[in-house]
Amino acid sequence: MAEKKTKMLKVTWVKSAIGYNKKQSLIIEALGLKKLGQSKLLPDNESVRGSLFHVQHLVKVEEVK
């Protein structure tokens, strides 16, 4: 059987969470981002998309195949 390739999202933290709701800072941390400018590859699923929706003004998202 052929393996099903999962889509990945490259998430880059581009704007500080200072001055925003504490929940947004916790979401950034939950996504695995520790430093401003850091990028991380995350699976493209509903739970990650939901988290990204809440912090869309703080991160840059690119689709990676």
N, C-alpha and C positions, 0 to 999 in steps of 0.2 A: 504494500500500500504506500501511496505517496504521503509524505508528511504535509500537514496543513501549516503553512507559514503564517504566523501571527504578525499583524502589523505592529509597528513600534512607533512611539512618539518621542521626539527629542525635545525635552523641556529645559529651557534656560531661564534662570532667575535673573531678571533684568532691573527690577525696581524694589527698593527696600520696603519692608512691611511696617516700618515705624510710622506711627500716626494712623494706622488702620486698625480695624477690629482685631483683637487678640486671636480670634478664631482663624483669621486668615494666616497669621503667623504660624499657628499650629498646623494648618493644612500644608504650608510650605515645608515645614519640618517633616510631616507625614509622607510627603512626596519624595523625601530623601535628599532635599536640597539643604546644604549647610552654609554655603557662602554665596554672596552676591556674584553673579557671573558664572556660576557653576551650571553645568549641563548634565542631564541624566536621561538615559533611554528607559522609557516605561512602556508597558504593554498598552495597546489601544483597546480598552474595554470600558464598560459603562461606569465603573467605580472611579477609574482614573479621570475619565471625561467629566464626571460630576465634580470631582475635586478641582479640576482645572477651571471649570466654570466659575467657581467662587473666587479664584485668584487670577482671572484672565488679564487683569490690569497690571499684574506684577510679573507675569511670565511671558515668554515667547515660545510658541509651540510649532514644531515642524513635523510632518509625516516622514518617516523613514521606512523603506521597504526591506 
